[in-house]
């Protein structure tokens, strides 16, 4: 329609008396006088009327009209001719060839000829053309409406002078749920629906404070039918008059579903789905805000509440009951907390409470006592009355540099020192012990250990004695900590579970293990099976199977060479999700092995439903099997059980020939333990594989590294251990102040000593230790560093220490030890002699 109007205007204003200009236009065009006599026309008009160019000149245009239309056109001619109208448009019927009638639209315009006479210019548009244009317009509008409907968007134009909308799209009217009454004064109708808190923001869309460019606002409305909607406005100033806004155009989008989704995701991110309490993510977020306000707060504390024995409840009553108790515990804690406390659900069955502005330490202790008292009343669930004792660990944020993970680790560490029978709460002290110091250090550094490439795999061989070959290996993580050296998984896996790093760590192990299997494809090790330990946290995590499948597909490995080890206690109770995951693993061709079998809670009835391919006889049975008849009976039962169930059996933790012989004589063939090899690095494992030999007649211990004797001084072997206070004094360049630990020294000399301990220290010159005791009534205090370490399979360690002494100190030590050696030679010790002191 717009295109035709432009053509007509061009004819009207370009006409200069030379009517041959009409021939330049495609539409039928003619010029006539006020009586309807045609003075000129173009070829398109002649063709339309059934003639040829010029053939209709001097004809009366009225003769082609039907009688009803003739009077209407005559009237319009007179009005246009007399300039009462600039132009007029009529729908009429034209008859040509005296029989054909065509409905057209006639557009009449006044025109002045070259001689100055007023004439009338007529343009004919066939209704079929108009229909095409209108149809195309309607199609475009339908498409536009559909796009708006899909995006829940409606367009509008706002007249700032009239203070009202001059246009609202059909989709917008639907979004706003407008009726006929609302459409009369749409701005005021919409304003009445806007939430009171958003009225100012809504008004700002249309007033002078609008920024030039695109503006965005959010507001809420409640429609006439009571439906609450969230609306996002995007607008732009489109007309100005002397710097004043005249017109604003924009769109309103219904983002209600988007807001609901954002709220849902926020709820998942910051709330616990079982207890409906905030989670640790939210608590950490609040901690960061409070930490910055430490100058104005008098204090900032964290309490961790641990309901004891709740795992046992889950085991015998099921997780539904356990979850209900968790809710009740959370509700009770919230009910006694002051306004300055935030109660959150922590990991496992624990709760965490962040408290600021506590007047004195006694205030936090009072709250801890109140929490402990909550366990004195029973929890009523499904006709059960259960008493759940609760203990509380407390830590305090000392400065603005303290991290939440550090604060949490301190409170969690305090829990470990509470007597589970008689204890109630305990506060963290900076110098609790060497063990605590190490625990905190590991907890702080674990999150970045993978990205810093400090975590790597060790391999402990698994031997088939009957065939005399290595069949596989268990993959065991080691952490090469910059201060603590090689850290065993026994120390950092529990920390990973407490801090949430276990999923990332588990994915890392799977990735590295599959990567190694892929590298062995074309080597002699291609048939080896690798076993990896999977925690329950991984097993029930929603991404576990997906991630595992993606990694397997990436490295194209044979799933039969991969074994998943699960601790028996993970499968105790009604944990269907874990079991379903194990079933899926077996369907993928992956073997499932139960670790620590015989030490958990599984009943024979439960074993029938457990999806597994083999189990490991726990090392606690292996050590005692040759000297404890009761343990031997249990071991025999386990072997018979494996035979009856037709599952594999692996004996782990073997250190002596006698242990191997016992199980071999009872049909076992697969072994793992220090008798063959401790866990070693990849290159050492590959070397061990290539040189391995084992026969019944001649057993060779492999991969046993003999230390060179580098001692410069004599040593005294102490038949009765010497009690010595061990204190860490320096790590790297940092001085530390940690409580001392009593150790047993069984060998000492002027150059160093040997001691036994269950703490895993690194062999490192960076860690300086002080050793002090009393020998023959004289004070003995020296500094030294660990230069050698021997580990047994029961996680005990023997350390060789080299003293750091000046020449004067060395002479004093030498003189004292000479006296000690003479004393030992000339004195006998009675059986009841104090085994830790030389007097």
N, C-alpha and C positions, 0 to 999 in steps of 0.2 A: 504493500500500500504506500509506503514511504517513497519507494522508487518511482511510482506513477505520479505522485504529487510533485516530485522534483522535475519530471518531464513537463508537466503542465505549466509549472512556474517558469521553466525555461522558455516555453512557447510564448507565454504571456508577456514576459518582460524583455524578451529578445526581439519581438515582432516590431518591425519598422515599416510596415506597409508592403514589404515584399513577401507575399504569402507563400512563395516557393520554399521558404524556410520550414513550412509545415512538412515538407517531404522528408526532412531529416529525422522525423519521429516515427516510431514503430506503431504507436497507438492510432486508432482512427480519429482524425482531427478535421474539423471543418470550421468555416467562418460564415456567419449569416447576419442579416439585418434584423431589426426588431420584429419584422413580420415573418421571420423564419425562412426567408429566401436565401438559399445557399449561394454565397459569393465565391468561395474557394474551398477546396478540400484536398487532402493528400491521397496517395495511392491506397494506403491502408483502409481509408474510409470507403473509397470506391469498391474495393474488394469485399469489404465487410457487407456493403449494401447490394452486392451482386452486379456492379457495373465496372467501368474502367476509369482511369485517371481523367478527371475533367468532365466526365459524362453526366454528373449530377449537378453541375453549376446551373443556376437559375431555377432549380427545383425547390419546392417548398418542403422543408424538413418536417413540417407538421403533417404532410401527407403520409409519412411513414409511421405515424403514431396511431395507436388504438384510441378510441374516442375518450375513455376515462383519463388516459395519460395526456391526451392532446390539450385539454383545458389546463391541466396542472403545469405542463411545459410552457404554454402560452403565458400563464401568469408569472412564471419564473423568469421568462424572457423579458417581460416588461420591467420587473423589479431590478434585474441586473442591468438592463439597458438604461434605466433611469438612475443607476448608481445607488439605488436603495440597498442593494447587496453587492458586496465585492465579488462574490461567487456563490453558486448554489449547486447542490448535489441532489440528484433524484434517481430513484429506481423506476425504470419504465420498461414497456415492451415495444420493440421496433419490428415492423412488418416489412418484409422485402419479398420480391417476386410475387407479391399479392397473396401469398399464402403462408410463408414461413414467419414465425414469430420468435424473437430472441429477447430474453430478459437481459437488460444491461444496466449499468450505472452511468448516468449522464452528468458530466461536470460542466457547468456554464461559468464563463468568466467574461467580464467587460474588457474590450480592447479598442484602441483608437487606431484608425487607418491612417495612411500617409497623407490623405486629403483632410484629415481632422475629423472625420465622421466617427460616431460611436457605433461600434459593431459588437457582435457577441461571438466568442470563441467557444466551440463545443468539443469536448473530448469524451469518447465512448470507451468504457471498460466492460468487457464481457463478464457476466456473473461467474462464469466458469473460472476465469482468471482470479476474480476476487475470492472465490471459494478455495482455490489453491493457496492463495496468500493466507486466508483466514485459517485454513486447515494446517498450514505450516506453522502459523503463529500458535494455534492451539496445541500442536504437537510439541513445539518448543516449551510452551507453558507447562504442559503435562510432564515433560522431561525435567524441567526446572523444579516443579513441585515434587517429583519423585526423588530428585537429588536432595532437596530440602528435607523430605520425609526420612530418607535414609540417614542423614546426618542430624536429624532432630533440630533443624535450623529453620528459622523464619526471618525474612527480610522486612525492613521498615524504613520509613522516611519520617523525620520529625521536623515540623515547622516551628522554629523557635519564636517567631513573632506571634503565632496563634497559640503557642504553648500546647501543642497537641500533635498527634501523629497524623500526617496527611496520607500515609499509605501503610498498610499492613498486609503481608502475603497471606494466602489461604492457610499455609502450614503454620504460620505464626499464630493465627487465630485459634487453630486446633491446639497448639502447645499451651496457649494461655487459657484455653477452655472458655473463650469469649462467647457471649450470646448477643442477640440483637441490641439489647440495652447497653451492653458494654461498648459496642461498636460506635455508639453516638458520641461518647467522650472517652476514647480509648486510653488516653494518658492518665486521666483521673481514675478510671476503672482499674488500670494496672497498678497505679500507686497504692490504691486501697488494698491490693492483694500482697504487696511487698511486706516482708518481715520487718518489724519495727527496728531491729538492729541494723538493717540494710537500707533504710529509707534514704539516708544522706548519700550513700554510695550510688543508689539508683538515680537520685536527682542530679548527681554530678555527671551522669552520662550526657545530659542535654544542655548544661549551662556553660557559661563563658570560661570556666576553669578547665575546660577540655583542652588537652594538649593537641597541638597540630601533629598530624600523622595518625597512626592507628592507636586507639585506646581500648583497654580491656577492663571489665569490671565483673564481679561475681555478686549475685544477690539471690535471695530465696523468696519464693512466693507460695501462697496457699490459694488454690483456685476456688471458684464458687462451690465446687463439689467437695472441697476439703482436701484435695490432693496436694501434698507438699512437693514442690519441684525446686531444683537448683538450676539457675539460669546463668549462662556466661554471655556477657555482652561484648561484641567487638564493633567499634563504631569509628566514624571519621567525619570531620567537619567538611561539608561540600560546598557551602555558600557563605560568603562574608559580605557585609555591607558597612563600609567605613569602619572596618575592624571589628564589627559586631557579628556574632554568629547568627546566620539566618536559617541555615538548614544543616541537619545532621542525618547521615545515612548509616545504617548498620544492620547487624543480624543478632538475634537472640538464639542461643543454642541450649536445648534442654540437656544438661549434663548430670541429671539425677543419678542415672545408672553408673556413670563414671565416678561420681562422688562416693556412691555406695561401695564400688569396687576399691577405691582408694582407702576408704575407711576399713574395709574388710582386710586389705593387705596390711594396713597399719596395725590393725588389731592382731593379726597373725605375727607381725614383726615385734610387737611390743607387749603382747599379752599371752598368758598361758591358757591353752584351750580347755584344760580340765578344771582348774580352780578358778578361772576367769580373773586371776590376779595379774598384775604386771609381771613381765619376765625380766631376765637379767639384762637384755638389750635396753629395756626402758630404764632399769636401775642404773646402768652404766651411763646412759645419757643424762640422767638427773645428777649423778655423781659429778660429772664434768662441770655442770652448772654450779653445783654447790661448792666444788673445789675452788672455783674462781672467786667465791665469796668468803673464803676462809678468814679473811681479815675482819669481816663483819660478824661471822659466826664464831661462837666460842669453841665449837668442836664439831667434828664430823666422824661418826662411828659407823661400822658395819657389823651386824650380828648375823651369823649363820645358824639356823635352827635345824637340827638333825633328829628327826623322829626315828628312834632305834627300833630294830626288828621289824620294820615295815615290809622288808623283803620277805620275811617269813609269812606275814599275813597274805601277801600276794601269792605265795607258794601254796598255802593250804586253803585259802578262801577265794583266790582268783583276783584278777586285776580290777574287776568291777567294784568289789568291796574295798580293795586298796585305794582306788581312785576316790571313792566316796569318803574314806577316812582322810585322805589328803585335803579334800574340800573342807571338811569339818575342822581340821587342824588350822588351815589357812584362815577360816572365819573366826576361830577363837583368837588367833594371834592378832588379827585386825581389830577385834573388839576391845583389846586392852592397850592398843598403841595410841600414843598422843598424836596431835595434829602434825608435829614436826617429824613424823616417821612415815616411810614408804615401805609397805610389805610387798615382797615379790616372790614368785615361785622360782626357785633355783633349779639346779640340775638334779636328776634323780628324784629322791623324795625330800630334798632339802628346801628350806625357805631362807630368803635373805632379807634383811631389814636395814635400810639406810636411815640414819637418824642424825639430824643436825641440831645445833644450839642446845646441847645438854649442858646444864650448869656445872656439874661435877662428875667425876668418874663414878661416884656412888650412885648417881642417877641412872647411868647405863647398867650398872650392876643390879639395881632394883628392877629394871625392866627385864633383865635376863632371868632374875629369880621368878618374876611373874610368869614368864613364858614357860619355865620349867614346871611351875605349879599347874599349868594347864593339863599336864599329863596325869595329874592325880585323879581326875574324873574320867570315867570310861567313855568311849565313843560308841554310840548305838547305831549299828548298821545291820539291817536284815535279821533282826532278833538276836544279834550277837552283841555282847558287851565286851569291848576290847580296851585294855589299858596300854597306851603307847607312851613310853618314857621319851622325853625330849631333852636334848643337851644343846648348849649354846656356845659357839665360839665367837670371840669378839676381837676386832682390830680397830685401830684408830688412824685416820688420815693425818699425817704429821705436817705435810707441806703441799704446796701447789704443784710440785713435780711428781708427786706420787700417782701411779697408774692404778686403775680400777682392778686390773688383774693382780697386782701386788697386794692391794688391800684385801681382795677376796682370798688370795692364797694364804695370807697371814691368818685371817679368821678361820679358814678351813684347816690350817695347820694347828691352830689352838684346839680344834675339835679332837685331833688325834691324841691329845694329852689328857683327855677327860676319861676318868674311870667309868666304864660303861655300866657298872653296878651302882657305885655310890656317888659318882660325879654328877655335876649339874651344869656349871658353866666355867669357862676359862678365858682369860684375856691373853692375847698374843704379847709376848715380851721380845724385844729386839734380839736378846742374847739367850734365847731358849736353849739352843744346843747347836753343835756342828751339823747334825742331821737336818735341823730346821733351816739353818742357813743355806745348806745345799738345796733343800727342797724349794725354798723361795727363789733361789738363783735359777734353778731349772724352770720353775713355773713362769718366771719373767721372760726367759729367753726362748722358750719352746715355740712360740708363735712364729718366730722368724727363722727358726733352725732349718726348715725345709728350703726357704728362699735363699738362705745363705749357704746351701749345699753342705750342711753339717750332718745330715742324716744319710746313712748308707746301709747296705745290706751285708750281713755276715751269713755264712752257710755252715751248718753242722751236718756232716754226712750221716746217711742212714744205710746200714750194711745188711745185706742178705748173707748170713754166715754159711748157709748150706751151699749157696752158689759161689761164695767167695767174691762177691761184687758189690759195688756201690749202686744202689737202686735210685737214690734221690738225696734230697737234703731239705732240712727245715730252714726257711729264711727267717733270720732274726735280726731285728734292727739294732744298730748302734748309733749313738749320737756322739760325734766328736766335738765336745764342748770346749770352747777356747780356754776355760779355766779348769774344768773338772775332767778333761780328757775323755776317754771312751766311757760313755754312760750306758748301762744295760737297760733294756726295755722294762725290766721289773721296776725301775725307778721312775721312768718318765711316761709309761702308758697310763698309769692311774692319773697322773697330772694332765695328760692329754684328754682323758675322759672328763675330768673336773672342769677343765677350761674350754672344752668344746673343740679342741684341735684334732680329736681322734678321727673325724671323718676325713679331713685333709690328709692326715697321716696314713690312714687306711688306703685312700686312693693312690697315694704315693707308692706304697708297698706293692699294690696290684700292678701299677704302671711299670715299676722297675723289675718285678718278677717276670711279667709277660715279655718285657723287652729282653731280658736275659734268655728266656726260653727261645725267643726268636733268633738270637745271636748264635745259639747252640745248634740250630737246625742242621747245619752242614758239618758238624764236628762229631767227635767220638762221644760227646756228652748229650747227643740229640735225644736219647731215650730216658734221660733222668727226669724224675718227678720232683717238682718243687712244692713244698707245703708252706702256706702262709697262715698266720693267726688272724682271725677276724673277731672283733669284739661285738658284743650284743648291740652296742650303739650303731655300729656299721650295719649289722645284719638287718635291723628293722628300719634303717633310714630309707626314705622313699627313692633316693637316687642310686642305691647300692647296685641293684641288678642292671640298671641302665648303664651306669658307668662301667661296670665289669664287662658287659657285652660290647660296649664301644671300644674298650681297650683290647679285648681279645680280637675283635675284628680288625683293629688297626695293625696289630702285630701278626695276625694270621697264625695263631698258635693252635696246636692240638690240645683241646680241653682236657683230654685224658691225662695230660702231663701236669695238670694243676690240681692241687689238693687244698681244701679249705679246712683249717683246724678250728673247732669250736669247743670252748670249755663246757664240761658237762653241766655245770650249774646254770648255764644260759638256757638250757632246754627244760629246766624244772618248772613246773607250774603250767598254767594255761596261757602259754605264749604262742598263739596260733600264727601270728605274723612271722615270727622267727622260723617256725617249722615250715610254713608255706614257702619261705625263701629258700630253705634247704632243699625242699622238693624241687624247686625250680633249678637249683644248682645241679642236682642230679640229672635232671632232664637235659641240661646243657652238656652232660658228659663229665662234669667236674666231680671229683671224689670228695666226700665229706668224712672227716675224721674227728672223733670225740677225744679231746685232750684232757688229761687229768682224770681218766676214767676210774671209778671206784671211790673217788673222794667226794663226789657230789651227793645229790639227794634222790637220784633216780630210783624208782621202784621197778620191779620186773614188769609190772603192767605198763608202765610208761615207756620202758625200753621197746615194747612191741610197736609203739607208734612213732618212735624216733627215727627220722630218716638219716641213716649214716651207713658208711661202707666199711669203716674200721675204727678201732679205738687204740689209745696208748695206755699201757699200764703205767700208772704214775710212779715217779721215782721214789716216793715215800715207801711204797711196797718193795721196790727193788733193793733198797739199802738194807732193809731188815729181813729180807726173805730167807737168808741163810742162818739167821740167829734168833728168829722169833717164830715159834711154831704157829701162833695165831695168824700172823701176817702171811705165813706160807699157805695156810688153809685158804685165806682170802684170795691170794694170788692164783692158787689152783682153781678156785671157783671162777675167777675171771677168764682163765684160759679155757676152761670147759664151756663157759658161757659163749665165748667167741666161736667155739667149734659148733655148738648147738645152733647159734644164730647165723652161722655161715658168713661171718664177717672177719675181716683181717685184724691182726693184732701186732702192735709194735711195742717193744720194751725200751723205754727211754731212761736215761740217767745212769747207765751202767758204767761202773768205774773199776770193777775187779773181775778177774777170771771166774771166780766162784759164782758171781751173779749171772754171768753169761751161761756158765755150765748148767746152772739150775734150770733156767728157762729153755735152753737148748734141749735138755733131757726131757722136757715136757712139751716138745713139738714147736716151740717158737723159733723163728728164723730171722726176723727183722729187728735190728738193734740200733740204738742211737745213744751216744754218751761219751764222756771224757776218756773212757778206755781206748776208744778209737781216735777221737779228735775233739777238741773244744771247737766252738764256733770260730770260724776264721774268715778273713777277707777273700774276695773272689779269686785273686791270683793264687793265693795259697790253697784254696779249695781245688782249683783246676790242677795245680801241681800235685796235690794229694791224690786226686782221681787217677792221674796218669801213672803214678808210682805205687798205687795200692796193691798190696798182696795180703792174703789171709788164708792160712791153712790151719787145720786142727792140730797139726804137729808143731808148727812153728808160727806163733803169733808175733807180729811185729807192730809195735806202737808207732804210729805215723804222726808226722807233723809235730814232733815234740822238740821245742827249741831249747837248746842247752845254753845256759848263760855262761859267759866267760868269767872266770874268777879275776876280778879287777881289784881285789882288796890289797891294800898296802900294809895293813896292820893285822895283828892276831885277833882272833875272836874268842869270847868265852861263851860256851854253851851252858845255859842255865837250866838245870834239871827242874828247878822250881821257878816258875815265871816271876819276873819282876814287875810290880805294879807301877806304872808311870802315867803321869798326867800329860795328855796330848792337847795342845792348843794351837789352832790356826792363827798365825800372826800377820800374814801378808799373802795376797793373791795378785800376781803381776806387780803393778806399782801401787795397788790399793791396800792400805792397812786395814785390818779387820779386827773387831773386838767380839769374840765369840766365847761362850763358856767352854771350859776344858772337858775332855772325855778321858775316862780311865781305860788304859789299854794294857795288854800283857806282853812284855818283852821276853823272848826266850833265847836271844843271842845278842851279845853286845861287845864292842871293842873300841879302841881309841878313834877309829875312823867312822864308826856308824853302829847301827843296831838293826835287829829284825823284830817286828811286832805283828800280832794277829788282830784282826778287827773285821766286823761285818759291814763297815762303811766302805764304799767303793771310791777310793782316792785315785787320782791320775798319777802316772809316772811323769813328773814335771818339775823342772827347776824353778818354775814360776810360783809354786805353792810352798811357802816357807812355814815350817812347823817348829814349835818349841816343845821339848821333852824335859820334864822335871820330875824328880823324885828325891828320896833320901837313901843314900848308900853308906852304911856303917856310920850313921849319925852325921854324915856330911851332905850338904846340899849339892845335888847334881842337876844342872840346868844347861841344856845345849840347844842350838838351832840346827835344823837339817832339812833335807828335801828327799823325797822318795825317788829312788833310782831303779828299783826292781819291784815287780808285783807278780804273785802267783795266785791264781784263782782256782778254787775247788768247785765241784759241781753243786754244792749246797750254798753257794753265794757267800762263802767266807773267803777272806783274803789274807795272804801273808805278804808283808812289805819289807823291802830292804831300804834302809835309810842311810844317806851319807851326811856326816856332820859338816857344818860350816864353822870352822874354828880358827881363831888366830893362833900363832905359835905358842903364846903364853897359855891360852885356854886349852890348847891341845896337850901341853905338858901337864896341866892340872888334872885333866881327864885321865891321862896316862898313869899318873901317880895313883889316883883313886882306884882305877881298874886293876892296877897291880896289887893293891891291898885286897880288893875283892877276890881276885883269883887265888891269892894266898889263903884268904879266909875260907873259901870253898874247899880247898884241898885239906885244910886242917880241922874242919867242922863237919859233923854229920847232922842231918835234919831228921827229926822225928816225924812219923807219919801224920801227926796232927799239927805240924808246924804251919804257921800262916804262909800260905803259898804265894802271897803277893808281896812279901816284904823281906828284905835282907836287913838285919839289924847289926 
